[in-house]
């Protein structure tokens, strides 16, 4: 089940892997910063970080960093002002990639880089496959709220109605998988999330690939088992079941 704490642990592990790729004291623009947790980690490492996120983000109430609301068009940064553009699990949610890539070209200094962490086809496959056990796990946790606690007074009947409706919606949402990104569907995303698809996109939009690598962590979008499965075990599982994310370091051509 979804856990902000588990998500933060995963994202921190990502930062630890990309840190060696970032020169000391870099001016970093994080696009799609969410809670700002990764931006905060990068700032603590001595970088000058600007973080932007679409207004109305589901994480707006959980922010731990001064994230700038971004309308999705022009990035709030001057031309040639950024050394590193960083995104984590963001590009798959962008409808107009051409416009965003053009903005990255605009804000990056001539020798700048962009680092993109993207979900893989392995993540899509295991997210789909684990939807049933995740739904069962949620139902088990919710069961106590579905049982009458007293003689069914009007208040108790209202509580039970809310609990049953909420549980059925959440369990149904887990069983009925929707696409994660902005292209294709839950089936075709297994193809669209392959690293090779992104390689072609980067090249087609004027970027050269400097370096790429699997992030080496196994997890699914359902967050089944959460923090009960350690990062060490997730690294071991990634060797067999596939890495959930793949990282690209690209530069403007």
N, C-alpha and C positions, 0 to 999 in steps of 0.2 A: 504494500500500500504506500501511497505517497507520503514522504517524510522530508520536510525541509532540512532537517539535520543530516539525513543520509545524502541528500543532494549536495549539501555544502561540503561534505567529506569527499564526495566524488570530484567536485569542481576544484577543491584544494589540491587533490592528487594530480589533476590536470595541470594546474599552475606549476607545480613542482617539476613537471616534465618539460614545460616550455620555457621555464626560467633561463636555462643555459643558452637559449636561442636569442635572448634579448640583451643587447649591450647595456652596460650600467648607465643609469640616469637617463633612460630613454623617455621621450614624450610619447605616451601611449594613448590611443583612442580605443576604448572598448565599445563595440556596438552590440546592443541587446544585452545590457549588463544585468538585468534581473534585479536581484536584491543588492547588487554592488559588492558581493562578497569577494569575487575574484579581483575586482578593481581595488578593493581595500588591501588584499594580499599583495598585489603588485605595487601599491603605494608604499607599503611597509618595507618592500625590498629596495626602495629608494627611487622609484620611477615617478615621473610627473604624469598622472593619470586623469584623463577626461572620460567619463562614462555616460553613455546615452541609452535611453530605452523608450519604446513607444509609450505614450501617455495612456494611462488606464491599464497598465500591466497588472497581471494577477499578483505580482510580487511587490506592488507599490507600497503596501502597508508594512512590508518586512525589510525595507531598505536599511542598510548599514553604512551607506556611502552616499555622498551628494550626487545622485544620478540625475542627469538633465533629461527632462521630457523632450522627446524627439518626434516630430510630426511625420517622419518617414520619407521626407523629400530631401531637403538640403541639410547636410550635417552641420551642426553649429560650431564649425572650426574654420579658421582662415586657410587659404591656399598654401600648400607646401609647408605645413606646420607640424606634421606628425611623423615620427620615426617608425612607429609600429602601430598598425591597425590590428586589433585582436577581436575575434568572434568565437564564441563557444556555443555549439548547437543552435545556431541562429540562421544561417543562410538557407536552410531547408524551409524556413518559414517566410522567406522573402518572395513575394510575387514577382516584382520587377527587379530581377538581378542585374540587368543591364544598367539601370539608373544607379543602383547602389555601388556597383563596381566602378562606374564613372566617377562617383563621389570619392571613392577610395583613391582613384588616380589623382583627383584634384587635391586632396589633403595631404597625401604622402610627399615627403621630401624626395629628391631625385634618387637617392640610394636607399629609400625606405623599404620596408617589408610589411607584408600582411600575414598573420598567422590565423589559420582557420581550423577549428576543431569541429568535426562533423560526424553525425551518427552513421553507422555502416549498415549494410544489408544484414549482417549478423544481428545487430541490435533490433532491426525490424522483425526478423524471423523469430527471435526469442521473445520479443514483446508480444507478438501474436500468439505464440505457443503457450506462454505463461498466463494468458488472460483468464483461463478457466480456474487454475489454482488460486490466482489472485482474487477472483470473484468469490471463491469458496472461503478464502481466508477473511475477506471483508465481511461476508455473511456470518462467519463464526464470531467475529469481534462484535458485530452488531446485534447478535441474538439476545443478549440480556435486555436490550432496550425494546425488544419485540414482545416481551412477556409481561402480562399485567402485574403491577406491583401492589395493587390494592383492589378493593371492590370497584368495578368500573363506573366511577363518577364521571361527570361531564368533562372535568379536567383530564382524567386518566384516559378517557376515550379519545380526546383530542391529541394527547401525547402519543398514544399508540398509533393513531392515524398518521401523524407526522413521521413517526419512526418507520412504519411500514412503507409509506410512500418514498421516503428518503432512501431507505435501504434498497428497495426494488429498483429505484432509478440508478443508484450507484452500482449495484450488482449487474444490472442490465447494461450499463455503460461499459463495464469491464468485459462483459461477454460479447457485446457488439462493438468490434474494433473499428475505429475510423482512421482515416489517413492521419499521419502525424504532421506532414509538411503541407506545402501549397500546390504540389503537383501530383498527378496520378491518383491512385487509390491504395488501400491497404495491401493489395497484391502487388501492384506495379512498383510500389516503393522499395520492394526487395531488389529491384533492378536500379531504380533511381538513386538509391543510397549507396551504390557501389562506388568505391574511390575513382574508378575509371570514368564514371559519368562526370564527376567534379573536375577531373583532370582536363577533360575536353572543354568544360565551361570556363575554367580559368584561362586556358590558352585562347579560346575564342573571344574573350573579353580583355585581351591585351596584357595578360600576366604570364610570366615565366615561372615554372616550378623550380624552386631552389632546393627544397628538401621535403620529404614526406615520410610518415611512419605511423604504424598503428599505435594507439595509446596504451594498449596492453592491459585493459581492465574489462572484465566481463560484468555486464549488468543489463537489465531490461527496463523499458519504460514503466513497467508495473512496480518496480522496486521490490519485488518479492524477496523476502528474507531480510531486506534492508541492511542495517548495520550488524545484524547477527552473523552475516557472512563478511569476514574481514577483507581488507584490501589485498592482503597477501594471498588469500584463497582466490580472490577475484582475478588476480594476476595469473595464478596457476590455471584457472578455468579458461582464461582468454586464449591460452596456447592450444586448447582443445576445441572450445566452442566459438572462438572468434572474439576479436576486440569490439567493444561497443562503439568506439569512436576511432577516427583516423584524422591525423593532423597534417595540414599542408602549410608550408612556408613558401610564399610566392612574392615576386617583385614585379613592378611595372616594367614592361618591355620598352 
